[in-house]
Amino acid sequence: MKSEQKLIFQFMLRYVAHAAIMTAIPSLISRALNKPIDVAYIFAMCALAAWMTAKWLVSTHVITDRKE
């Protein structure tokens, strides 16, 4: 697998893992307590997962946040 393809796969896997953990656990708890969860919370957690993944890419110098 080429390094770019491997990197894209790592990016997607990391995002999916973050989003799954950050949305699935609260959803399971809300179902167990029979309390509905706000859809905005799910969207917010997915956005936060995307931000965390982007910060990981910047910190590993895959992408840079500085102007050249």
Biopython code that builds the backbone (N, CA, C, O; Angstrom):
import numpy as np
from Bio.PDB.StructureBuilder import StructureBuilder

atoms = [
    (1, "MET", "N", (0.845, -1.169, 0.000)),
    (1, "MET", "CA", (0.000, 0.000, 0.000)),
    (1, "MET", "C", (0.897, 1.241, 0.000)),
    (1, "MET", "O", (1.848, 1.323, 0.777)),
    (2, "LYS", "N", (0.596, 2.185, -0.857)),
    (2, "LYS", "CA", (1.384, 3.405, -0.926)),
    (2, "LYS", "C", (1.236, 4.202, 0.359)),
    (2, "LYS", "O", (0.259, 4.055, 1.092)),
    (3, "SER", "N", (2.216, 5.040, 0.613)),
    (3, "SER", "CA", (2.199, 5.805, 1.866)),
    (3, "SER", "C", (1.015, 6.762, 1.924)),
    (3, "SER", "O", (0.441, 6.956, 2.996)),
    (4, "GLU", "N", (0.634, 7.368, 0.795)),
    (4, "GLU", "CA", (-0.520, 8.274, 0.790)),
    (4, "GLU", "C", (-1.808, 7.511, 1.075)),
    (4, "GLU", "O", (-2.656, 7.981, 1.833)),
    (5, "GLN", "N", (-1.956, 6.340, 0.472)),
    (5, "GLN", "CA", (-3.144, 5.528, 0.715)),
    (5, "GLN", "C", (-3.185, 5.065, 2.163)),
    (5, "GLN", "O", (-4.246, 5.044, 2.786)),
    (6, "LYS", "N", (-2.044, 4.700, 2.688)),
    (6, "LYS", "CA", (-1.970, 4.269, 4.080)),
    (6, "LYS", "C", (-2.346, 5.416, 5.011)),
    (6, "LYS", "O", (-3.050, 5.212, 6.000)),
    (7, "LEU", "N", (-1.884, 6.605, 4.698)),
    (7, "LEU", "CA", (-2.197, 7.779, 5.501)),
    (7, "LEU", "C", (-3.690, 8.105, 5.459)),
    (7, "LEU", "O", (-4.289, 8.415, 6.489)),
    (8, "ILE", "N", (-4.280, 8.036, 4.288)),
    (8, "ILE", "CA", (-5.719, 8.284, 4.165)),
    (8, "ILE", "C", (-6.497, 7.239, 4.952)),
    (8, "ILE", "O", (-7.480, 7.567, 5.617)),
    (9, "PHE", "N", (-6.069, 5.997, 4.882)),
    (9, "PHE", "CA", (-6.734, 4.942, 5.644)),
    (9, "PHE", "C", (-6.628, 5.206, 7.143)),
    (9, "PHE", "O", (-7.609, 5.041, 7.868)),
    (10, "GLN", "N", (-5.451, 5.615, 7.617)),
    (10, "GLN", "CA", (-5.280, 5.935, 9.038)),
    (10, "GLN", "C", (-6.169, 7.101, 9.445)),
    (10, "GLN", "O", (-6.769, 7.085, 10.520)),
    (11, "PHE", "N", (-6.252, 8.111, 8.586)),
    (11, "PHE", "CA", (-7.102, 9.267, 8.858)),
    (11, "PHE", "C", (-8.561, 8.843, 8.996)),
    (11, "PHE", "O", (-9.236, 9.220, 9.954)),
    (12, "MET", "N", (-9.038, 8.063, 8.041)),
    (12, "MET", "CA", (-10.438, 7.631, 8.070)),
    (12, "MET", "C", (-10.710, 6.741, 9.276)),
    (12, "MET", "O", (-11.740, 6.879, 9.936)),
    (13, "LEU", "N", (-9.795, 5.838, 9.560)),
    (13, "LEU", "CA", (-9.975, 4.935, 10.691)),
    (13, "LEU", "C", (-9.995, 5.704, 12.009)),
    (13, "LEU", "O", (-10.801, 5.408, 12.890)),
    (14, "ARG", "N", (-9.126, 6.670, 12.141)),
    (14, "ARG", "CA", (-9.083, 7.474, 13.370)),
    (14, "ARG", "C", (-10.364, 8.286, 13.526)),
    (14, "ARG", "O", (-10.917, 8.372, 14.623)),
    (15, "TYR", "N", (-10.841, 8.887, 12.425)),
    (15, "TYR", "CA", (-12.078, 9.674, 12.504)),
    (15, "TYR", "C", (-13.264, 8.787, 12.872)),
    (15, "TYR", "O", (-14.062, 9.146, 13.738)),
    (16, "VAL", "N", (-13.383, 7.645, 12.228)),
    (16, "VAL", "CA", (-14.501, 6.738, 12.510)),
    (16, "VAL", "C", (-14.445, 6.251, 13.955)),
    (16, "VAL", "O", (-15.477, 6.148, 14.617)),
    (17, "ALA", "N", (-13.253, 5.954, 14.442)),
    (17, "ALA", "CA", (-13.123, 5.502, 15.830)),
    (17, "ALA", "C", (-13.530, 6.597, 16.809)),
    (17, "ALA", "O", (-14.267, 6.342, 17.762)),
    (18, "HIS", "N", (-13.049, 7.815, 16.573)),
    (18, "HIS", "CA", (-13.437, 8.920, 17.455)),
    (18, "HIS", "C", (-14.945, 9.143, 17.422)),
    (18, "HIS", "O", (-15.586, 9.244, 18.468)),
    (19, "ALA", "N", (-15.505, 9.218, 16.229)),
    (19, "ALA", "CA", (-16.939, 9.492, 16.102)),
    (19, "ALA", "C", (-17.770, 8.372, 16.718)),
    (19, "ALA", "O", (-18.786, 8.636, 17.361)),
    (20, "ALA", "N", (-17.348, 7.136, 16.528)),
    (20, "ALA", "CA", (-18.104, 6.009, 17.079)),
    (20, "ALA", "C", (-18.098, 6.025, 18.599)),
    (20, "ALA", "O", (-19.136, 5.835, 19.233)),
    (21, "ILE", "N", (-16.941, 6.249, 19.173)),
    (21, "ILE", "CA", (-16.853, 6.267, 20.638)),
    (21, "ILE", "C", (-17.631, 7.440, 21.212)),
    (21, "ILE", "O", (-18.349, 7.293, 22.201)),
    (22, "MET", "N", (-17.486, 8.601, 20.591)),
    (22, "MET", "CA", (-18.094, 9.810, 21.143)),
    (22, "MET", "C", (-19.601, 9.876, 20.936)),
    (22, "MET", "O", (-20.275, 10.663, 21.599)),
    (23, "THR", "N", (-20.140, 9.072, 20.036)),
    (23, "THR", "CA", (-21.593, 9.080, 19.826)),
    (23, "THR", "C", (-22.264, 7.801, 20.316)),
    (23, "THR", "O", (-23.392, 7.848, 20.804)),
    (24, "ALA", "N", (-21.595, 6.671, 20.194)),
    (24, "ALA", "CA", (-22.236, 5.400, 20.546)),
    (24, "ALA", "C", (-22.430, 5.237, 22.046)),
    (24, "ALA", "O", (-23.491, 4.794, 22.485)),
    (25, "ILE", "N", (-21.437, 5.581, 22.827)),
    (25, "ILE", "CA", (-21.544, 5.391, 24.276)),
    (25, "ILE", "C", (-22.668, 6.233, 24.870)),
    (25, "ILE", "O", (-23.485, 5.695, 25.618)),
    (26, "PRO", "N", (-22.747, 7.542, 24.570)),
    (26, "PRO", "CA", (-23.890, 8.307, 25.095)),
    (26, "PRO", "C", (-25.240, 7.814, 24.565)),
    (26, "PRO", "O", (-26.242, 7.862, 25.278)),
    (27, "SER", "N", (-25.265, 7.344, 23.322)),
    (27, "SER", "CA", (-26.519, 6.817, 22.774)),
    (27, "SER", "C", (-26.959, 5.559, 23.516)),
    (27, "SER", "O", (-28.144, 5.389, 23.804)),
    (28, "LEU", "N", (-26.015, 4.683, 23.823)),
    (28, "LEU", "CA", (-26.353, 3.472, 24.574)),
    (28, "LEU", "C", (-26.843, 3.811, 25.978)),
    (28, "LEU", "O", (-27.788, 3.199, 26.477)),
    (29, "ILE", "N", (-26.204, 4.779, 26.606)),
    (29, "ILE", "CA", (-26.638, 5.191, 27.942)),
    (29, "ILE", "C", (-28.032, 5.797, 27.888)),
    (29, "ILE", "O", (-28.867, 5.510, 28.746)),
    (30, "SER", "N", (-28.292, 6.635, 26.882)),
    (30, "SER", "CA", (-29.616, 7.257, 26.784)),
    (30, "SER", "C", (-30.699, 6.216, 26.506)),
    (30, "SER", "O", (-31.825, 6.352, 26.986)),
    (31, "ARG", "N", (-30.374, 5.187, 25.742)),
    (31, "ARG", "CA", (-31.359, 4.116, 25.517)),
    (31, "ARG", "C", (-31.612, 3.322, 26.789)),
    (31, "ARG", "O", (-32.746, 2.937, 27.075)),
    (32, "ALA", "N", (-30.561, 3.080, 27.543)),
    (32, "ALA", "CA", (-30.721, 2.330, 28.791)),
    (32, "ALA", "C", (-31.571, 3.102, 29.792)),
    (32, "ALA", "O", (-32.344, 2.511, 30.547)),
    (33, "LEU", "N", (-31.426, 4.420, 29.795)),
    (33, "LEU", "CA", (-32.206, 5.253, 30.711)),
    (33, "LEU", "C", (-33.550, 5.676, 30.125)),
    (33, "LEU", "O", (-34.344, 6.340, 30.789)),
    (34, "ASN", "N", (-33.796, 5.287, 28.879)),
    (34, "ASN", "CA", (-35.030, 5.616, 28.168)),
    (34, "ASN", "C", (-35.232, 7.130, 28.077)),
    (34, "ASN", "O", (-36.347, 7.632, 28.217)),
    (35, "LYS", "N", (-34.147, 7.835, 27.844)),
    (35, "LYS", "CA", (-34.180, 9.290, 27.660)),
    (35, "LYS", "C", (-33.658, 9.594, 26.258)),
    (35, "LYS", "O", (-32.602, 9.094, 25.871)),
    (36, "PRO", "N", (-34.380, 10.401, 25.502)),
    (36, "PRO", "CA", (-33.896, 10.714, 24.146)),
    (36, "PRO", "C", (-32.648, 11.596, 24.190)),
    (36, "PRO", "O", (-32.463, 12.398, 25.105)),
    (37, "ILE", "N", (-31.814, 11.427, 23.193)),
    (37, "ILE", "CA", (-30.607, 12.251, 23.084)),
    (37, "ILE", "C", (-30.818, 13.240, 21.942)),
    (37, "ILE", "O", (-31.400, 12.900, 20.911)),
    (38, "ASP", "N", (-30.349, 14.440, 22.133)),
    (38, "ASP", "CA", (-30.529, 15.493, 21.141)),
    (38, "ASP", "C", (-29.668, 15.202, 19.912)),
    (38, "ASP", "O", (-28.506, 14.816, 20.034)),
    (39, "VAL", "N", (-30.249, 15.391, 18.735)),
    (39, "VAL", "CA", (-29.521, 15.148, 17.493)),
    (39, "VAL", "C", (-28.357, 16.130, 17.354)),
    (39, "VAL", "O", (-27.320, 15.792, 16.783)),
    (40, "ALA", "N", (-28.527, 17.325, 17.868)),
    (40, "ALA", "CA", (-27.447, 18.312, 17.803)),
    (40, "ALA", "C", (-26.209, 17.812, 18.542)),
    (40, "ALA", "O", (-25.085, 18.128, 18.152)),
    (41, "TYR", "N", (-26.406, 17.043, 19.594)),
    (41, "TYR", "CA", (-25.272, 16.475, 20.327)),
    (41, "TYR", "C", (-24.480, 15.530, 19.425)),
    (41, "TYR", "O", (-23.249, 15.554, 19.420)),
    (42, "ILE", "N", (-25.190, 14.701, 18.667)),
    (42, "ILE", "CA", (-24.519, 13.761, 17.761)),
    (42, "ILE", "C", (-23.697, 14.528, 16.725)),
    (42, "ILE", "O", (-22.543, 14.184, 16.469)),
    (43, "PHE", "N", (-24.291, 15.572, 16.128)),
    (43, "PHE", "CA", (-23.563, 16.373, 15.144)),
    (43, "PHE", "C", (-22.356, 17.058, 15.778)),
    (43, "PHE", "O", (-21.287, 17.130, 15.173)),
    (44, "ALA", "N", (-22.530, 17.556, 16.992)),
    (44, "ALA", "CA", (-21.420, 18.224, 17.677)),
    (44, "ALA", "C", (-20.279, 17.248, 17.956)),
    (44, "ALA", "O", (-19.111, 17.607, 17.806)),
    (45, "MET", "N", (-20.597, 16.036, 18.354)),
    (45, "MET", "CA", (-19.554, 15.055, 18.638)),
    (45, "MET", "C", (-18.832, 14.628, 17.362)),
    (45, "MET", "O", (-17.625, 14.388, 17.389)),
    (46, "CYS", "N", (-19.553, 14.531, 16.247)),
    (46, "CYS", "CA", (-18.901, 14.206, 14.973)),
    (46, "CYS", "C", (-17.971, 15.339, 14.541)),
    (46, "CYS", "O", (-16.880, 15.095, 14.026)),
    (47, "ALA", "N", (-18.412, 16.579, 14.755)),
    (47, "ALA", "CA", (-17.553, 17.723, 14.435)),
    (47, "ALA", "C", (-16.320, 17.736, 15.332)),
    (47, "ALA", "O", (-15.217, 18.026, 14.869)),
    (48, "LEU", "N", (-16.501, 17.425, 16.600)),
    (48, "LEU", "CA", (-15.363, 17.370, 17.520)),
    (48, "LEU", "C", (-14.399, 16.252, 17.120)),
    (48, "LEU", "O", (-13.182, 16.421, 17.206)),
    (49, "ALA", "N", (-14.932, 15.125, 16.689)),
    (49, "ALA", "CA", (-14.073, 14.028, 16.227)),
    (49, "ALA", "C", (-13.270, 14.451, 15.000)),
    (49, "ALA", "O", (-12.094, 14.106, 14.876)),
    (50, "ALA", "N", (-13.899, 15.196, 14.097)),
    (50, "ALA", "CA", (-13.181, 15.690, 12.916)),
    (50, "ALA", "C", (-12.081, 16.660, 13.327)),
    (50, "ALA", "O", (-10.981, 16.619, 12.775)),
    (51, "TRP", "N", (-12.370, 17.533, 14.293)),
    (51, "TRP", "CA", (-11.366, 18.486, 14.770)),
    (51, "TRP", "C", (-10.200, 17.746, 15.422)),
    (51, "TRP", "O", (-9.041, 18.083, 15.178)),
    (52, "MET", "N", (-10.492, 16.747, 16.242)),
    (52, "MET", "CA", (-9.436, 15.974, 16.898)),
    (52, "MET", "C", (-8.557, 15.275, 15.869)),
    (52, "MET", "O", (-7.338, 15.212, 16.026)),
    (53, "THR", "N", (-9.178, 14.751, 14.817)),
    (53, "THR", "CA", (-8.423, 14.068, 13.775)),
    (53, "THR", "C", (-7.561, 15.062, 13.002)),
    (53, "THR", "O", (-6.416, 14.762, 12.664)),
    (54, "ALA", "N", (-8.107, 16.237, 12.724)),
    (54, "ALA", "CA", (-7.330, 17.262, 12.021)),
    (54, "ALA", "C", (-6.145, 17.718, 12.868)),
    (54, "ALA", "O", (-5.052, 17.925, 12.340)),
    (55, "LYS", "N", (-6.350, 17.875, 14.172)),
    (55, "LYS", "CA", (-5.241, 18.246, 15.051)),
    (55, "LYS", "C", (-4.172, 17.157, 15.061)),
    (55, "LYS", "O", (-2.981, 17.461, 15.139)),
    (56, "TRP", "N", (-4.582, 15.899, 14.984)),
    (56, "TRP", "CA", (-3.622, 14.799, 14.918)),
    (56, "TRP", "C", (-2.802, 14.897, 13.635)),
    (56, "TRP", "O", (-1.588, 14.691, 13.653)),
    (57, "LEU", "N", (-3.462, 15.208, 12.527)),
    (57, "LEU", "CA", (-2.742, 15.342, 11.266)),
    (57, "LEU", "C", (-1.728, 16.478, 11.332)),
    (57, "LEU", "O", (-0.611, 16.343, 10.832)),
    (58, "VAL", "N", (-2.109, 17.591, 11.944)),
    (58, "VAL", "CA", (-1.185, 18.716, 12.072)),
    (58, "VAL", "C", (-0.033, 18.354, 13.001)),
    (58, "VAL", "O", (1.120, 18.681, 12.719)),
    (59, "SER", "N", (-0.340, 17.678, 14.106)),
    (59, "SER", "CA", (0.717, 17.351, 15.071)),
    (59, "SER", "C", (1.705, 16.322, 14.527)),
    (59, "SER", "O", (2.861, 16.291, 14.950)),
    (60, "THR", "N", (1.265, 15.491, 13.603)),
    (60, "THR", "CA", (2.179, 14.515, 13.003)),
    (60, "THR", "C", (2.836, 15.063, 11.745)),
    (60, "THR", "O", (3.529, 14.336, 11.034)),
    (61, "HIS", "N", (2.618, 16.340, 11.472)),
    (61, "HIS", "CA", (3.209, 17.041, 10.336)),
    (61, "HIS", "C", (2.783, 16.455, 8.994)),
    (61, "HIS", "O", (3.499, 16.576, 8.000)),
    (62, "VAL", "N", (1.621, 15.825, 8.972)),
    (62, "VAL", "CA", (1.084, 15.348, 7.700)),
    (62, "VAL", "C", (0.605, 16.550, 6.901)),
    (62, "VAL", "O", (0.864, 16.665, 5.703)),
    (63, "ILE", "N", (-0.090, 17.434, 7.581)),
    (63, "ILE", "CA", (-0.458, 18.708, 6.978)),
    (63, "ILE", "C", (0.095, 19.795, 7.889)),
    (63, "ILE", "O", (0.278, 19.580, 9.087)),
    (64, "THR", "N", (0.352, 20.928, 7.331)),
    (64, "THR", "CA", (0.901, 22.014, 8.134)),
    (64, "THR", "C", (-0.118, 23.126, 8.243)),
    (64, "THR", "O", (-0.925, 23.338, 7.337)),
    (65, "ASP", "N", (-0.076, 23.826, 9.347)),
    (65, "ASP", "CA", (-0.990, 24.940, 9.545)),
    (65, "ASP", "C", (-0.296, 26.282, 9.340)),
    (65, "ASP", "O", (-0.873, 27.330, 9.633)),
    (66, "ARG", "N", (0.912, 26.258, 8.850)),
    (66, "ARG", "CA", (1.631, 27.513, 8.624)),
    (66, "ARG", "C", (1.641, 27.850, 7.134)),
    (66, "ARG", "O", (1.585, 26.969, 6.276)),
    (67, "LYS", "N", (1.712, 29.120, 6.861)),
    (67, "LYS", "CA", (1.754, 29.596, 5.473)),
    (67, "LYS", "C", (3.192, 29.502, 4.970)),
    (67, "LYS", "O", (4.143, 29.800, 5.694)),
    (68, "GLU", "N", (3.325, 29.088, 3.739)),
    (68, "GLU", "CA", (4.671, 28.989, 3.155)),
    (68, "GLU", "C", (4.802, 29.939, 1.998)),
    (68, "GLU", "O", (5.860, 30.008, 1.373)),
]
sb = StructureBuilder()
sb.init_structure("model")
sb.init_model(0)
sb.init_chain("A")
sb.init_seg("    ")
for serial, (resi, resn, name, xyz) in enumerate(atoms, 1):
    if name == "N":
        sb.init_residue(resn, " ", resi, " ")
    sb.init_atom(name, np.array(xyz, "f"), 0.0, 1.0, " ", f" {name:<3s}", serial, name[0])
structure = sb.get_structure()
